[in-house]
Amino acid sequence: EVEIRVQDSGQNEEVIQDMKNVVKVLLKKFNKITSKKPQALVMFRDGVSEGQFTTVMARELMAIRAACKELQESYEPQITYIVVQKRHHTRFFPMDQNKYRNGNALAGTVVDQGINHPTEGDFYLLSHEGIQGTSRPCHYQVLWDDIKLTADQLEVLAYYLCHLYTRCTRSVSYPAPTYYSHLAADRARKHHDQLLEENLGKERAKHIIESAETKLMYFV
């Protein structure tokens, strides 16, 4: 399932607008299909710069908790909030023979000590086989963890999610939920731009995109 929200182009912060209603709708859909509520929520968040980690995490975490409270006052699932980054300059170069013929590190390579932050929970995961050029690992920043997952459990979870991307028979560089979010957002943006070209106005285009019953994940 997917929920689309048109973000204000003039906002300075990278906070997802209307996060509470987005989470509430998705939780209701999950409950309708499974007749259960999730005991834990793991969020892989993309598109956040390091300078806005605290602000974005605090606001979105509060919105998620508020959505759960509105569904049921006693409903307080455990939440783990992870930021995924690829825009960095860190690269891995194996010093032994544990590498591919082109010199790239093996898929599944994890670095969680040495070059990481001394106090914050973060790790680098190279989850794909680089075909051309030097592979770029993903940098995972664990900003909040109610579930109390160990470092190994988080790394394995992230790596396994990189194998669930339906367009590829091998592992990809991003966790599949993050990839799908990119595709759904790109599809919605194209529809939104087309509506604007038809002179429907920003508010009307925003309403059509956000209220559409179209299964955008179909296009994934």
C-alpha positions in Angstrom: 0.0 0.0 0.0 1.1 3.6 -0.6 -0.1 7.0 0.5 0.9 10.1 -1.5 1.1 13.7 -0.1 2.2 16.7 -2.2 4.8 18.6 -0.2 5.0 22.4 -0.1 7.9 23.5 -2.4 8.6 26.5 -0.2 9.3 24.5 3.0 12.8 24.7 4.4 12.7 21.4 6.4 12.5 17.9 5.0 9.6 16.9 7.3 6.9 14.8 5.7 3.7 16.9 5.8 0.5 15.2 7.1 2.5 12.3 8.5 -0.1 11.5 11.2 -2.9 10.9 8.7 -0.6 9.0 6.3 0.3 6.6 9.1 -3.3 6.3 10.3 -4.6 5.4 6.8 -1.8 2.8 6.3 -2.4 1.2 9.8 -6.1 1.0 9.0 -5.4 -0.7 5.7 -3.0 -3.2 7.5 -5.7 -3.9 10.1 -8.4 -4.4 7.4 -6.2 -7.0 5.6 -4.8 -8.8 8.6 -7.4 -8.1 11.4 -4.4 -7.1 13.5 -2.4 -4.1 14.4 1.5 -4.1 14.1 3.3 -4.7 17.3 6.3 -2.8 16.0 7.0 -0.3 13.3 10.3 0.0 11.5 10.7 3.1 9.3 13.5 3.5 6.7 13.6 7.2 5.9 15.4 8.7 3.0 16.1 12.3 1.9 17.2 13.8 5.3 20.4 15.7 5.7 22.4 15.3 8.9 21.7 18.8 10.0 18.0 18.0 10.2 18.1 14.6 11.8 16.8 15.7 15.2 14.1 18.0 13.9 12.7 15.5 11.3 12.9 12.5 13.6 11.2 14.3 16.5 8.3 15.6 14.5 7.7 12.5 12.5 8.0 10.2 15.5 5.5 12.4 17.4 3.2 12.2 14.4 3.4 8.4 14.2 2.7 8.1 17.9 -0.3 10.5 17.6 -1.7 8.4 14.7 -1.5 5.2 16.9 -3.2 7.0 19.8 -6.1 8.1 17.6 -6.7 4.6 16.4 -6.7 3.3 20.0 -5.7 5.1 23.2 -3.8 2.1 24.5 -2.0 1.3 21.2 1.7 2.1 21.6 3.7 0.0 19.2 7.5 0.0 19.4 9.1 2.2 16.8 12.5 2.0 15.1 13.5 5.0 12.9 16.4 4.6 10.5 17.7 7.2 8.0 19.3 5.8 4.8 21.9 7.9 3.0 23.7 7.4 -0.3 25.0 10.9 -0.8 28.4 10.5 0.8 32.0 10.0 -0.3 32.8 6.8 1.6 34.0 3.8 -0.5 35.3 0.4 0.5 38.5 -1.1 -1.1 39.2 -4.7 -0.1 42.9 -5.4 0.9 42.6 -9.2 0.4 41.0 -11.5 -2.1 37.4 -11.2 -0.7 36.3 -9.1 -3.7 34.8 -9.3 -7.1 36.9 -9.4 -10.3 36.4 -5.7 -10.8 37.8 -5.0 -7.3 34.6 -4.1 -5.5 33.8 -5.5 -2.1 31.4 -8.4 -1.8 27.7 -7.8 -1.4 26.8 -8.0 2.2 29.9 -6.2 3.4 29.2 -4.3 6.7 31.4 -1.8 8.5 30.1 -0.8 11.9 33.2 0.2 13.7 36.4 2.2 13.1 35.0 4.8 10.7 31.6 5.2 12.4 30.4 7.7 14.9 31.7 7.0 18.4 28.3 7.4 20.1 25.5 7.3 17.5 24.3 4.0 16.2 25.2 3.9 12.5 26.7 1.4 10.0 27.7 1.2 6.4 26.2 -1.7 4.3 27.3 -2.6 0.8 24.3 -4.8 -0.2 24.8 -5.1 -4.0 27.3 -6.3 -6.5 28.7 -3.3 -8.3 28.7 -4.0 -12.1 30.5 -0.8 -13.2 32.7 1.6 -11.3 33.3 1.6 -7.5 30.3 0.5 -5.4 28.8 3.0 -3.1 27.7 1.6 0.3 24.5 2.9 2.0 25.0 4.7 5.3 22.3 3.8 7.9 21.7 6.1 10.9 19.6 4.6 13.7 18.0 7.7 15.2 15.4 5.9 17.4 15.1 2.2 18.5 12.3 1.2 20.8 12.5 -2.4 19.6 16.1 -2.6 21.0 17.5 -4.5 18.0 21.1 -5.5 18.2 23.5 -4.1 15.6 23.6 -7.5 13.9 19.8 -7.7 13.7 19.5 -4.3 12.2 22.2 -5.0 9.6 20.7 -8.4 8.6 17.2 -6.8 8.4 18.5 -4.0 6.1 20.4 -6.5 4.0 17.4 -8.9 3.6 15.2 -6.0 2.6 17.6 -5.3 -0.3 16.7 -8.6 -1.8 12.9 -7.9 -2.1 13.0 -5.5 -5.0 10.8 -7.0 -7.6 12.5 -5.4 -10.7 15.7 -7.2 -10.0 16.6 -10.9 -9.3 19.6 -9.9 -7.2 20.1 -7.6 -4.2 20.0 -3.8 -4.8 21.8 -1.0 -3.0 18.7 0.3 -1.1 16.1 -1.5 1.1 13.1 -2.3 -1.1 10.6 -0.1 0.8 12.9 3.0 0.2 13.2 2.1 -3.5 9.4 1.7 -3.9 8.9 5.1 -2.2 11.1 6.7 -4.8 9.2 5.1 -7.7 5.8 5.9 -6.2 6.8 9.5 -5.6 8.3 9.9 -9.1 5.1 8.5 -10.6 2.9 10.9 -8.5 5.1 13.8 -9.4 4.7 13.1 -13.2 0.9 13.0 -12.7 1.0 16.2 -10.7 3.1 18.0 -13.3 0.7 16.9 -16.0 -2.3 18.2 -14.1 -0.6 21.6 -13.6 0.1 21.7 -17.4 -3.7 21.3 -17.9 -4.2 24.5 -15.8 -6.1 22.8 -13.0 -4.4 24.8 -10.3 -2.2 23.7 -7.5 -4.9 23.0 -5.0 -7.0 21.0 -7.4 -4.0 19.0 -8.6 -3.0 18.3 -5.0 -6.5 17.1 -4.2 -6.6 14.8 -7.2 -3.2 13.2 -6.5 -3.8 12.7 -2.8 -7.4 11.4 -3.0 -6.9 9.2 -6.1 -7.8 5.5 -5.7 -5.2 4.6 -8.2 -2.9 1.8 -6.9 0.4 3.7 -7.6 2.4 0.6 -6.5 1.0 -1.0 -9.7 3.5 1.1 -11.7 6.4 -0.2 -9.6 
